[in-house]
Amino acid sequence: MTGRVYKEPAREIPVYDECDILVVGGGSAGHSAAVAAARAGAKNVILMERYGYMGGDVTGGYVLMVPKLSWYDKSFVRGLQEEWFARLEKIPGAVLGPSLAQIGTSDPALLNAWRSIHGCVSESEPKRLVRAVYYEPNQLKIELDKMLLEHKDAIRVQYHCWCTKPIMEGNEIKGVVFESKEGRKAIYAKTVIDATGDGDILWQTGAPYKELADSNTRSSTTALVWRVGGIDWNLYYEWQKANPEASGALYAGICRIAGFRCAPIPGSKYDWAWINNWHADRDCSKIKDMTETEINTRSTMREVLDYLKEACPVAFRDAYIYDIAPQLGCRCSRRLQGEYVMTPADFALAPKFDDVIAWHSTICMINDCAPIEIPYRAMLPKKVENLLCPGRHISADDVAIDWLTLIPQCVGTGQAAGVAAAVAVSDGTNVRNVNIRKVQDILVEQDVPLPRHPGVDPSYTQCCQEHEYGLYTELAKKARAEAESIKAYRQW
Ligand SMILES: Cc1cc2nc3c(=O)[nH]c(=O)nc-3n(C[C@H](O)[C@H](O)[C@H](O)COP(=O)(O)OP(=O)(O)OC[C@H]3O[C@@H](n4cnc5c(N)ncnc54)[C@H](O)[C@@H]3O)c2cc1C
């Protein structure tokens, strides 16, 4: 920043449209919010997205894996998240992962069949199959549009519109201002759902928020994912098993060459992989950090690929750069400090919430990846009215945010935000005073299992009571040891 300022002259802005529910951001949270609102009866919804497709990180960012949808033999995460896969399963090569019918099984043949695909077999004993799904991003882009088209009478989609600020009247948000090829315009709305992932609207409303998380966390890393084609994942897995030392050296080697941590991860077919990466201490809302992530990743890709071919020719001999994600991989920047702030205690002690809106399996080892409850208040801002903030900028402390930004949690909170907004509009109230029982009933009708709800099979709640998890289990000790090893990543 130079310190100089330019005084922008005041001007009148045309009002482009008006609606009941405005969703800003078409990522997994925003897309789910719009679809869920329409299915809950909302008739006048606008979904605004700065790029030309839906999905955000999950399509444009090439985050191509949804982990931990089940625990033991129960699929705790369903609703719109499972609908994605039910639709994609009809398309050859679009998804890979154990089926719903297979979860929880300890059948050795099935465990063996899925062992090469990260996350499909449980960490804890006895080993069992877990619903973890890998998918093809372009197929998902197509499917997400189709889901919106099915509700075209209720949802108006606005691609290529970049929201820049909220319209405030006192502590109430009344709409937003956005930029487009048609210039700067305004939209008025009864309820605004900020699903930008970076709190682009919320931080300008006066609602409390925090910036980048603890620098040791996954959340404070950015990425530019790219894909490698022409490989054989099964051969790579066999090679890793037969050559553990060489495999460790390969991993260290690509991190050293890149200058940041990176790792190959399987795709929806065995002939390509995505190269996930983690640029430490980067904020995906800062121009400099975003620019450096793009340039540093692209400028090292060829060398990383050459090294993979040399270190593991059996799997990578014919490998090539298949493509580069169209958009930056954003994990976390600004995040809400709302009416409820989630902390590690919510994972270790699994409190029960009357306003639970999602029950989510997590990647948090201190609770053996058991489902935890997310309260509605974790997406409800303090001080500001008519605003909800689902998705990766959910209200959490510096540590818990690492376990709350997975795709299922973004879809789940987005779905709940959409239903809550629809109920508030139809009841003539606002999202702070919404009838939460009604919201929960509609979520269950939309195939979201909620704990203790009379419409949900009680064996789900029992499953969480029967199995031990929490701070003092063996797995939690292992998780703490692994957390220590995060510091070692910095050496690469
Ligand atoms: C590299 C990487 C690897 C990951 N790995 C996994 C994994 O393996 N499994 C997993 O479950 N999760 C993973 N995650 C996390 C997960 O992908 C994200 O947290 C999740 O997809 C975020 O969804 P969202 O809808 O909250 O945000 P986003 O996907 O970021 O969506 C926000 C949307 O809003 C739009 N937008 C933003 N600002 C504006 C604006 N001002 N105006 C208009 N539109 C706007 C964006 O273009 C985007 O479409 C990973 C994340 C990254 C980056």
The ligand as an SDF file (V2000), in Angstrom:
LIG
                    3D

 53 58  0  0  0  0  0  0  0  0999 V2000
   -6.1930  -27.2830   -2.3280 C   0  0  0  0  0  0  0  0  0  0  0  0
   -7.3200  -27.6330   -1.4130 C   0  0  0  0  0  0  0  0  0  0  0  0
   -7.4880  -28.9550   -1.0230 C   0  0  0  0  0  0  0  0  0  0  0  0
   -8.5750  -29.3030   -0.2290 C   0  0  0  0  0  0  0  0  0  0  0  0
   -8.7870  -30.6130    0.0530 N   0  0  0  0  0  0  0  0  0  0  0  0
   -9.9860  -30.9970    0.5190 C   0  0  0  0  0  0  0  0  0  0  0  0
  -10.3670  -32.3660    0.4920 C   0  0  0  0  0  0  0  0  0  0  0  0
   -9.6040  -33.2370    0.0730 O   0  0  0  0  0  0  0  0  0  0  0  0
  -11.6200  -32.6670    0.9280 N   0  0  0  0  0  0  0  0  0  0  0  0
  -12.4760  -31.7210    1.4110 C   0  0  0  0  0  0  0  0  0  0  0  0
  -13.5990  -32.0820    1.7940 O   0  0  0  0  0  0  0  0  0  0  0  0
  -12.1390  -30.4270    1.4610 N   0  0  0  0  0  0  0  0  0  0  0  0
  -10.9350  -30.0360    0.9820 C   0  0  0  0  0  0  0  0  0  0  0  0
  -10.6180  -28.7060    0.9290 N   0  0  0  0  0  0  0  0  0  0  0  0
  -11.5550  -27.7070    1.4930 C   0  0  0  0  0  0  0  0  0  0  0  0
  -12.8070  -27.4680    0.6340 C   0  0  0  0  0  0  0  0  0  0  0  0
  -12.5430  -27.7030   -0.7260 O   0  0  0  0  0  0  0  0  0  0  0  0
  -13.3170  -26.0230    0.7740 C   0  0  0  0  0  0  0  0  0  0  0  0
  -13.2670  -25.5840    2.1030 O   0  0  0  0  0  0  0  0  0  0  0  0
  -14.7630  -25.9170    0.2790 C   0  0  0  0  0  0  0  0  0  0  0  0
  -14.8880  -26.4390   -1.0240 O   0  0  0  0  0  0  0  0  0  0  0  0
  -15.1790  -24.4590    0.3400 C   0  0  0  0  0  0  0  0  0  0  0  0
  -16.4940  -24.3020   -0.1250 O   0  0  0  0  0  0  0  0  0  0  0  0
  -17.1940  -22.8660   -0.0180 P   0  0  0  0  0  0  0  0  0  0  0  0
  -18.4200  -22.9250   -0.8340 O   0  0  0  0  0  0  0  0  0  0  0  0
  -17.2970  -22.4610    1.4060 O   0  0  0  0  0  0  0  0  0  0  0  0
  -16.1250  -21.8480   -0.6570 O   0  0  0  0  0  0  0  0  0  0  0  0
  -15.5760  -21.7600   -2.1490 P   0  0  0  0  0  0  0  0  0  0  0  0
  -15.4860  -23.0790   -2.7720 O   0  0  0  0  0  0  0  0  0  0  0  0
  -14.3630  -20.9150   -2.0910 O   0  0  0  0  0  0  0  0  0  0  0  0
  -16.7400  -20.9850   -2.9040 O   0  0  0  0  0  0  0  0  0  0  0  0
  -16.8820  -19.6000   -2.8330 C   0  0  0  0  0  0  0  0  0  0  0  0
  -17.5290  -19.1690   -4.1380 C   0  0  0  0  0  0  0  0  0  0  0  0
  -17.8030  -17.7820   -4.0710 O   0  0  0  0  0  0  0  0  0  0  0  0
  -17.3240  -17.1230   -5.2250 C   0  0  0  0  0  0  0  0  0  0  0  0
  -16.9760  -15.7740   -4.8000 N   0  0  0  0  0  0  0  0  0  0  0  0
  -15.9950  -15.4380   -3.9230 C   0  0  0  0  0  0  0  0  0  0  0  0
  -15.9980  -14.1210   -3.7180 N   0  0  0  0  0  0  0  0  0  0  0  0
  -16.9940  -13.6190   -4.4710 C   0  0  0  0  0  0  0  0  0  0  0  0
  -17.5070  -12.3090   -4.6700 C   0  0  0  0  0  0  0  0  0  0  0  0
  -16.9800  -11.2570   -4.0320 N   0  0  0  0  0  0  0  0  0  0  0  0
  -18.5560  -12.1340   -5.5070 N   0  0  0  0  0  0  0  0  0  0  0  0
  -19.1070  -13.1990   -6.1710 C   0  0  0  0  0  0  0  0  0  0  0  0
  -18.6630  -14.4670   -6.0150 N   0  0  0  0  0  0  0  0  0  0  0  0
  -17.6330  -14.6730   -5.1660 C   0  0  0  0  0  0  0  0  0  0  0  0
  -16.1280  -17.9580   -5.6540 C   0  0  0  0  0  0  0  0  0  0  0  0
  -15.8040  -17.7660   -7.0200 O   0  0  0  0  0  0  0  0  0  0  0  0
  -16.6050  -19.3570   -5.3350 C   0  0  0  0  0  0  0  0  0  0  0  0
  -17.3270  -19.9300   -6.3850 O   0  0  0  0  0  0  0  0  0  0  0  0
   -9.4990  -28.2950    0.2120 C   0  0  0  0  0  0  0  0  0  0  0  0
   -9.2920  -26.9680   -0.1480 C   0  0  0  0  0  0  0  0  0  0  0  0
   -8.2290  -26.6330   -0.9620 C   0  0  0  0  0  0  0  0  0  0  0  0
   -8.0650  -25.2000   -1.3960 C   0  0  0  0  0  0  0  0  0  0  0  0
  1  2  1  0
  2  3  1  0
  2 52  2  0
  3  4  2  0
  4  5  1  0
  4 50  1  0
  5  6  2  0
  6  7  1  0
  6 13  1  0
  7  8  2  0
  7  9  1  0
  9 10  1  0
 10 11  2  0
 10 12  1  0
 12 13  2  0
 13 14  1  0
 14 15  1  0
 14 50  1  0
 15 16  1  0
 16 17  1  0
 16 18  1  0
 18 19  1  0
 18 20  1  0
 20 21  1  0
 20 22  1  0
 22 23  1  0
 23 24  1  0
 24 25  2  0
 24 26  1  0
 24 27  1  0
 27 28  1  0
 28 29  2  0
 28 30  1  0
 28 31  1  0
 31 32  1  0
 32 33  1  0
 33 34  1  0
 33 48  1  0
 34 35  1  0
 35 36  1  0
 35 46  1  0
 36 37  1  0
 36 45  1  0
 37 38  2  0
 38 39  1  0
 39 40  1  0
 39 45  2  0
 40 41  1  0
 40 42  2  0
 42 43  1  0
 43 44  2  0
 44 45  1  0
 46 47  1  0
 46 48  1  0
 48 49  1  0
 50 51  2  0
 51 52  1  0
 52 53  1  0
M  END
$$$$
